[in-house]
Amino acid sequence: MTSPVFSPDGRSIAFFDNGDFVLKRIAVTGGSAVTICPARNPWGMSWDNTGIIYGEGTEGILRVSPNGGNPEVLAAVKNGEVAAHPQMLPGAQAVMFTLTTAERDWDQAQIVVQTLKSGTRKTLIQGGSYARYLPTGHLAYFFGGTLLAVPFDPRRLEVTGGAVPIVEGVTRDGFMGVAQFDFSTAGSLIYVPGPALLKSLQNSLAMVDQKGGTELLKYPPAAYLFPRVS
């Protein structure tokens, strides 16, 4: 099981079942997991009010309803390109994601934004990956083991200032480029410290409450975990 993400209301978790090669969702209170759709191996995933958005590498950026159905292609890629780490930007009119080549040099990747209606795409950051929009009007992204932030205007879809480092020494998966950090809606940061490249993790998915109580979910060890503060 990989790539767990919360639903917008925090009541469900979507994840990739790497045994059956499908996306599934499950209530945080437990119960049976429900299959959403087949998938190859998501290269980063997010969930907002428009649906579940995930990268499929050479297949581009896809979106599917959490209730199931056929995924739609939000952003296609050319031969030799790889798309990963998508996030829908405020207003749900444009999707941001990482674009790189088959060699997957994440520090040489581009962070791009594509308008859904016109299909127009432009580069926001040259050299970096795994960008996340913050309600403060910034983009947080990963480069060379460091988490950086840069001012961003979501209406004009433009970076409006220079980047500054936030934290050095954040773990990243070297194959899919997934950086192990997340921000709460209140602006709190959670991250996994360590080397920039991580070849394997043997962990279990767990729910942690605000008092520090931990409950392991009954699934096999995950290869990649996405920490989140709610």
C-alpha contacts under 8 A as a table, 3 or more apart, distances in Angstrom:
res1	aa1	res2	aa2	distance
1	M	4	P	7.90
1	M	15	F	6.64
1	M	16	F	5.56
1	M	17	D	4.72
1	M	18	N	5.59
1	M	19	G	7.65
1	M	219	Y	6.96
1	M	220	P	6.48
1	M	221	P	6.94
1	M	222	A	5.10
1	M	223	A	7.22
2	T	15	F	5.93
2	T	16	F	5.17
2	T	17	D	6.73
2	T	18	N	7.07
2	T	222	A	5.42
2	T	223	A	6.05
2	T	224	Y	5.51
2	T	225	L	6.55
3	S	14	A	7.92
3	S	15	F	5.31
3	S	16	F	5.97
3	S	42	P	7.27
3	S	44	G	6.41
3	S	45	M	6.45
3	S	224	Y	6.40
3	S	225	L	6.24
3	S	226	F	6.48
4	P	13	I	6.27
4	P	14	A	5.55
4	P	15	F	4.31
4	P	16	F	7.14
4	P	45	M	7.84
4	P	225	L	6.89
4	P	226	F	6.39
5	V	13	I	5.44
5	V	14	A	5.40
5	V	15	F	6.51
5	V	45	M	6.95
5	V	46	S	6.17
5	V	47	W	6.73
5	V	226	F	7.30
6	F	9	D	7.84
6	F	10	G	5.52
6	F	11	R	7.37
6	F	12	S	5.89
6	F	13	I	4.57
6	F	14	A	6.49
6	F	46	S	7.98
6	F	47	W	6.77
7	S	10	G	5.05
7	S	11	R	6.32
7	S	12	S	5.28
7	S	13	I	5.91
7	S	14	A	7.25
7	S	47	W	5.71
7	S	48	D	6.77
8	P	11	R	7.92
8	P	47	W	6.57
8	P	48	D	5.45
8	P	49	N	6.49
9	D	12	S	7.68
10	G	13	I	7.68
10	G	28	V	7.95
10	G	230	S	7.52
11	R	27	A	5.91
11	R	28	V	5.63
11	R	29	T	7.84
12	S	25	R	6.60
12	S	26	I	5.52
12	S	27	A	4.23
12	S	28	V	5.19
13	I	25	R	5.40
13	I	26	I	5.42
13	I	27	A	6.29
13	I	28	V	6.52
14	A	23	L	6.95
14	A	24	K	5.54
14	A	25	R	4.12
14	A	26	I	6.54
15	F	23	L	5.70
15	F	24	K	5.48
15	F	25	R	6.26
16	F	21	F	7.00
16	F	22	V	5.93
16	F	23	L	4.55
16	F	24	K	6.23
16	F	39	A	7.71
16	F	41	N	7.22
16	F	42	P	7.17
17	D	20	D	5.69
17	D	21	F	5.52
17	D	22	V	5.42
17	D	23	L	6.03
17	D	24	K	6.77
18	N	21	F	4.86
18	N	22	V	7.08
18	N	41	N	7.29
21	F	38	P	6.00
21	F	39	A	5.50
21	F	40	R	5.96
21	F	41	N	7.15
22	V	35	T	6.68
22	V	36	I	7.07
22	V	37	C	5.56
22	V	38	P	4.08
22	V	39	A	4.89
22	V	40	R	7.49
23	L	35	T	6.02
23	L	36	I	5.30
23	L	37	C	5.45
23	L	38	P	6.16
23	L	39	A	6.23
24	K	33	A	6.09
24	K	34	V	5.32
24	K	35	T	4.35
24	K	36	I	5.15
24	K	37	C	7.40
25	R	33	A	5.49
25	R	34	V	5.37
25	R	35	T	6.65
25	R	36	I	6.99
25	R	66	P	7.46
26	I	30	G	6.73
26	I	31	G	6.93
26	I	32	S	6.52
26	I	33	A	4.57
26	I	34	V	6.37
27	A	30	G	5.34
27	A	31	G	6.71
27	A	33	A	7.73
35	T	68	G	7.29
36	I	65	S	7.72
36	I	66	P	6.24
36	I	67	N	6.27
36	I	68	G	4.23
36	I	69	G	6.92
37	C	64	V	7.88
37	C	68	G	5.91
37	C	69	G	6.42
37	C	70	N	6.93
37	C	71	P	7.58
39	A	42	P	7.09
40	R	56	E	6.94
41	N	56	E	6.51
42	P	45	M	6.63
42	P	54	Y	5.85
42	P	55	G	5.31
42	P	56	E	5.21
42	P	57	G	7.60
42	P	84	A	7.94
43	W	54	Y	6.73
43	W	55	G	4.77
43	W	56	E	5.83
43	W	57	G	6.38
43	W	83	A	7.70
43	W	84	A	4.96
43	W	85	H	6.09
43	W	176	M	5.67
43	W	177	G	7.89
43	W	178	V	7.51
44	G	54	Y	5.81
44	G	55	G	5.78
44	G	84	A	5.87
44	G	85	H	4.33
44	G	86	P	6.66
44	G	176	M	7.75
44	G	178	V	6.57
45	M	52	I	7.20
45	M	53	I	5.67
45	M	54	Y	4.21
45	M	55	G	6.59
45	M	85	H	6.21
45	M	86	P	6.34
45	M	87	Q	7.70
46	S	52	I	5.90
46	S	53	I	5.32
46	S	54	Y	6.41
46	S	86	P	6.70
46	S	87	Q	5.96
47	W	50	T	7.74
47	W	51	G	5.80
47	W	52	I	4.38
47	W	53	I	6.08
48	D	51	G	5.58
48	D	52	I	6.56
48	D	88	M	7.34
50	T	65	S	7.70
50	T	92	A	7.29
51	G	63	R	6.33
51	G	64	V	5.74
51	G	65	S	4.89
51	G	66	P	6.07
52	I	63	R	5.48
52	I	64	V	5.37
52	I	65	S	6.20
52	I	66	P	6.26
53	I	61	I	7.07
53	I	62	L	5.70
53	I	63	R	4.39
53	I	64	V	6.69
53	I	86	P	6.51
53	I	87	Q	7.06
53	I	88	M	7.80
54	Y	61	I	5.83
54	Y	62	L	5.48
54	Y	63	R	6.44
54	Y	84	A	7.32
54	Y	85	H	7.02
54	Y	86	P	6.03
55	G	59	E	7.76
55	G	60	G	6.03
55	G	61	I	4.59
55	G	62	L	6.27
55	G	83	A	5.75
55	G	84	A	4.41
55	G	85	H	6.07
55	G	86	P	6.29
56	E	59	E	5.10
56	E	60	G	5.48
56	E	61	I	6.13
56	E	62	L	7.13
56	E	82	V	7.95
56	E	83	A	6.67
56	E	84	A	6.79
57	G	60	G	5.73
57	G	61	I	7.78
57	G	81	E	7.73
57	G	82	V	4.49
57	G	83	A	4.78
57	G	84	A	6.02
58	T	77	V	6.64
58	T	78	K	7.91
58	T	79	N	7.50
58	T	80	G	7.40
58	T	81	E	6.10
58	T	82	V	4.79
58	T	83	A	6.49
59	E	76	A	6.69
59	E	77	V	6.85
59	E	82	V	7.70
59	E	83	A	7.61
60	G	73	V	6.98
60	G	74	L	7.65
60	G	75	A	5.60
60	G	76	A	4.60
60	G	77	V	5.33
60	G	82	V	6.90
60	G	83	A	5.18
60	G	84	A	7.66
61	I	73	V	5.96
61	I	74	L	5.49
61	I	75	A	5.01
61	I	76	A	6.54
61	I	83	A	6.34
61	I	84	A	7.13
61	I	86	P	6.99
62	L	71	P	6.04
62	L	72	E	5.51
62	L	73	V	4.52
62	L	74	L	5.41
62	L	75	A	7.12
63	R	71	P	5.31
63	R	72	E	5.33
63	R	73	V	6.48
63	R	74	L	6.58
64	V	68	G	6.75
64	V	69	G	6.68
64	V	70	N	6.56
64	V	71	P	4.43
64	V	72	E	6.44
65	S	68	G	5.30
65	S	69	G	6.50
65	S	71	P	7.59
73	V	76	A	6.52
74	L	95	V	7.93
74	L	116	L	6.86
75	A	114	Q	7.27
75	A	119	G	7.63
77	V	81	E	5.87
77	V	82	V	6.93
77	V	83	A	7.04
78	K	81	E	5.52
80	G	101	T	5.71
80	G	102	A	5.60
81	E	99	L	6.87
81	E	100	T	5.75
81	E	101	T	4.53
81	E	102	A	6.01
82	V	99	L	5.76
82	V	100	T	5.19
82	V	101	T	5.46
82	V	102	A	6.14
82	V	104	R	7.82
83	A	97	F	6.83
83	A	98	T	5.73
83	A	99	L	4.81
83	A	100	T	6.61
84	A	97	F	5.91
84	A	98	T	5.11
84	A	99	L	6.59
84	A	130	Y	7.85
84	A	176	M	7.62
85	H	97	F	5.29
85	H	98	T	5.79
85	H	129	S	7.88
85	H	130	Y	5.44
85	H	131	A	7.40
85	H	178	V	7.28
86	P	95	V	6.70
86	P	96	M	5.54
86	P	97	F	4.20
86	P	98	T	7.01
86	P	130	Y	8.00
87	Q	95	V	5.75
87	Q	96	M	5.29
87	Q	97	F	6.38
87	Q	132	R	6.92
87	Q	133	Y	7.90
88	M	92	A	5.86
88	M	93	Q	7.77
88	M	94	A	6.19
88	M	95	V	4.43
88	M	96	M	6.20
89	L	92	A	5.70
89	L	93	Q	7.07
89	L	94	A	5.77
89	L	95	V	5.77
89	L	96	M	6.76
89	L	133	Y	7.05
89	L	154	P	7.08
90	P	93	Q	7.48
90	P	154	P	6.80
91	G	94	A	7.75
92	A	95	V	7.48
93	Q	115	T	6.00
93	Q	116	L	5.70
93	Q	117	K	7.20
94	A	113	V	6.54
94	A	114	Q	5.41
94	A	115	T	4.22
94	A	116	L	5.29
95	V	113	V	5.62
95	V	114	Q	5.45
95	V	115	T	6.60
95	V	116	L	7.12
96	M	111	I	7.16
96	M	112	V	5.68
96	M	113	V	4.25
96	M	114	Q	6.44
96	M	131	A	7.74
97	F	111	I	5.83
97	F	112	V	5.64
97	F	113	V	6.46
97	F	130	Y	7.26
97	F	131	A	7.10
98	T	109	A	6.73
98	T	110	Q	5.76
98	T	111	I	4.63
98	T	112	V	6.20
98	T	129	S	5.52
98	T	130	Y	6.25
98	T	131	A	7.46
99	L	109	A	5.86
99	L	110	Q	5.19
99	L	111	I	6.23
99	L	112	V	6.79
100	T	103	E	7.90
100	T	104	R	6.03
100	T	105	D	7.19
100	T	106	W	6.98
100	T	108	Q	7.47
100	T	109	A	4.65
100	T	110	Q	6.33
101	T	104	R	5.51
101	T	105	D	7.42
101	T	109	A	7.60
104	R	109	A	7.68
104	R	175	F	7.24
104	R	176	M	7.81
104	R	177	G	7.92
105	D	108	Q	5.46
105	D	109	A	6.42
106	W	109	A	4.93
106	W	127	G	7.58
106	W	128	G	6.28
106	W	129	S	6.03
106	W	143	F	7.78
106	W	177	G	6.26
107	D	127	G	5.17
107	D	128	G	4.89
107	D	129	S	6.85
107	D	143	F	5.59
107	D	144	G	6.27
108	Q	126	Q	7.14
108	Q	127	G	4.49
108	Q	128	G	6.32
109	A	126	Q	6.62
109	A	127	G	5.14
109	A	128	G	5.51
109	A	129	S	6.20
110	Q	123	T	6.48
110	Q	124	L	7.48
110	Q	125	I	5.78
110	Q	126	Q	4.75
110	Q	127	G	5.60
110	Q	128	G	6.07
110	Q	129	S	6.69
111	I	123	T	6.01
111	I	124	L	5.60
111	I	125	I	5.04
111	I	126	Q	6.56
111	I	127	G	7.64
111	I	128	G	6.53
111	I	129	S	5.97
111	I	130	Y	7.68
111	I	131	A	6.90
112	V	121	R	6.79
112	V	122	K	5.59
112	V	123	T	4.31
112	V	124	L	5.28
112	V	125	I	6.99
113	V	121	R	5.62
113	V	122	K	5.67
113	V	123	T	6.50
113	V	124	L	6.87
113	V	157	L	7.52
114	Q	119	G	5.96
114	Q	120	T	5.49
114	Q	121	R	4.18
114	Q	122	K	6.61
115	T	118	S	5.83
115	T	119	G	5.18
115	T	120	T	5.38
115	T	121	R	6.49
116	L	119	G	5.31
116	L	120	T	7.69
123	T	126	Q	6.88
124	L	158	E	6.63
124	L	159	V	6.33
125	I	128	G	6.71
127	G	143	F	7.20
128	G	141	Y	6.61
128	G	142	F	5.60
128	G	143	F	4.90
129	S	141	Y	5.92
129	S	142	F	5.32
129	S	143	F	6.69
129	S	177	G	7.24
130	Y	141	Y	5.48
130	Y	142	F	5.96
130	Y	177	G	7.19
130	Y	178	V	6.50
130	Y	179	A	6.42
131	A	139	L	6.21
131	A	140	A	5.44
131	A	141	Y	4.14
131	A	142	F	6.91
132	R	139	L	5.53
132	R	140	A	5.25
132	R	141	Y	6.39
133	Y	137	G	7.29
133	Y	138	H	6.03
133	Y	139	L	4.63
133	Y	140	A	6.49
134	L	137	G	5.78
134	L	138	H	5.30
134	L	139	L	5.99
134	L	140	A	7.19
134	L	183	F	7.65
134	L	187	G	7.58
135	P	138	H	7.16
135	P	185	T	7.24
135	P	187	G	7.73
136	T	187	G	7.90
137	G	151	P	6.04
137	G	152	F	5.47
137	G	153	D	6.46
137	G	154	P	7.45
138	H	149	A	6.19
138	H	150	V	5.37
138	H	151	P	4.34
138	H	152	F	4.88
138	H	153	D	7.82
139	L	149	A	5.41
139	L	150	V	5.33
139	L	151	P	6.38
139	L	152	F	6.12
140	A	147	L	6.73
140	A	148	L	5.49
140	A	149	A	4.29
140	A	150	V	6.63
141	Y	147	L	5.75
141	Y	148	L	5.42
141	Y	149	A	6.33
142	F	145	G	6.83
142	F	146	T	5.82
142	F	147	L	4.75
142	F	148	L	6.18
142	F	179	A	6.85
143	F	146	T	5.38
143	F	147	L	6.54
143	F	148	L	7.38
144	G	196	A	6.65
145	G	168	E	6.18
145	G	169	G	5.20
145	G	170	V	5.47
145	G	171	T	6.88
145	G	172	R	7.41
145	G	195	P	6.80
145	G	196	A	4.34
145	G	197	L	7.92
146	T	165	P	6.71
146	T	166	I	7.43
146	T	167	V	5.81
146	T	168	E	4.30
146	T	169	G	5.81
146	T	170	V	6.14
146	T	196	A	7.93
147	L	165	P	5.97
147	L	166	I	5.49
147	L	167	V	5.21
147	L	168	E	6.28
147	L	170	V	6.93
148	L	163	A	6.23
148	L	164	V	5.48
148	L	165	P	4.22
148	L	166	I	5.21
148	L	167	V	7.18
149	A	163	A	5.41
149	A	164	V	5.53
149	A	165	P	6.39
149	A	166	I	6.69
150	V	159	V	6.94
150	V	160	T	7.63
150	V	161	G	6.21
150	V	162	G	5.79
150	V	163	A	4.37
150	V	164	V	6.53
151	P	159	V	5.84
151	P	160	T	5.34
151	P	161	G	5.34
151	P	162	G	7.17
151	P	163	A	7.53
152	F	157	L	7.18
152	F	158	E	5.79
152	F	159	V	4.40
152	F	160	T	5.45
152	F	161	G	7.54
153	D	156	R	5.62
153	D	157	L	5.53
153	D	158	E	5.34
153	D	159	V	6.32
153	D	160	T	6.69
154	P	157	L	4.73
154	P	158	E	6.92
155	R	158	E	7.98
165	P	168	E	7.37
167	V	170	V	7.15
169	G	193	P	5.65
169	G	194	G	5.43
169	G	195	P	6.02
169	G	196	A	6.56
170	V	179	A	7.17
170	V	180	Q	6.74
170	V	181	F	7.64
170	V	191	Y	6.72
170	V	192	V	5.90
170	V	193	P	4.66
170	V	194	G	5.45
170	V	195	P	6.45
170	V	196	A	5.95
171	T	179	A	6.02
171	T	180	Q	5.57
171	T	191	Y	7.92
171	T	192	V	5.74
171	T	193	P	5.63
171	T	194	G	4.91
171	T	195	P	5.19
171	T	196	A	4.70
171	T	197	L	6.31
171	T	198	L	6.50
172	R	177	G	6.06
172	R	178	V	5.44
172	R	179	A	4.15
172	R	180	Q	5.82
172	R	195	P	7.30
172	R	196	A	4.96
172	R	197	L	5.07
172	R	198	L	5.75
173	D	176	M	6.01
173	D	177	G	5.09
173	D	178	V	5.21
173	D	179	A	6.48
173	D	196	A	7.52
173	D	197	L	5.39
173	D	198	L	4.69
173	D	199	K	6.25
173	D	200	S	7.82
173	D	224	Y	7.64
174	G	177	G	5.29
174	G	178	V	7.61
174	G	196	A	7.78
174	G	197	L	4.84
174	G	198	L	5.82
174	G	199	K	6.32
175	F	199	K	7.65
180	Q	191	Y	5.57
180	Q	192	V	5.54
180	Q	225	L	7.28
180	Q	226	F	5.88
180	Q	227	P	6.69
181	F	189	L	7.21
181	F	190	I	5.57
181	F	191	Y	4.04
181	F	192	V	6.52
181	F	226	F	6.85
181	F	227	P	6.12
181	F	228	R	7.45
182	D	189	L	5.96
182	D	190	I	5.52
182	D	191	Y	6.49
182	D	226	F	7.44
182	D	227	P	6.15
182	D	228	R	5.33
182	D	229	V	7.14
183	F	186	A	7.88
183	F	187	G	5.78
183	F	188	S	5.44
183	F	189	L	4.59
183	F	190	I	6.33
183	F	228	R	6.71
183	F	229	V	6.44
184	S	187	G	5.16
184	S	188	S	5.16
184	S	189	L	6.62
184	S	228	R	6.95
184	S	229	V	4.95
184	S	230	S	5.56
185	T	188	S	7.47
185	T	230	S	7.22
188	S	229	V	7.33
189	L	229	V	7.59
190	I	227	P	6.71
190	I	228	R	6.65
190	I	229	V	6.77
191	Y	227	P	6.76
192	V	227	P	7.92
195	P	198	L	6.67
198	L	201	L	7.55
200	S	223	A	6.41
200	S	224	Y	7.88
201	L	222	A	7.25
201	L	223	A	5.30
201	L	224	Y	6.55
202	Q	221	P	5.84
202	Q	222	A	6.33
202	Q	223	A	6.22
203	N	221	P	5.17
203	N	222	A	5.58
203	N	223	A	7.18
203	N	225	L	7.93
204	S	216	L	6.80
204	S	217	L	7.39
204	S	219	Y	7.29
204	S	220	P	6.81
204	S	221	P	4.60
204	S	222	A	5.65
205	L	216	L	6.13
205	L	217	L	5.80
205	L	219	Y	7.32
205	L	221	P	7.20
205	L	222	A	6.67
205	L	225	L	7.31
206	A	214	T	6.49
206	A	215	E	5.44
206	A	216	L	4.25
206	A	217	L	5.46
207	M	214	T	5.70
207	M	215	E	5.21
207	M	216	L	6.42
207	M	217	L	7.25
208	V	211	K	8.00
208	V	212	G	5.92
208	V	213	G	5.48
208	V	214	T	4.51
208	V	215	E	6.52
209	D	212	G	5.41
209	D	213	G	5.32
209	D	214	T	6.68
210	Q	213	G	7.36
222	A	225	L	6.58
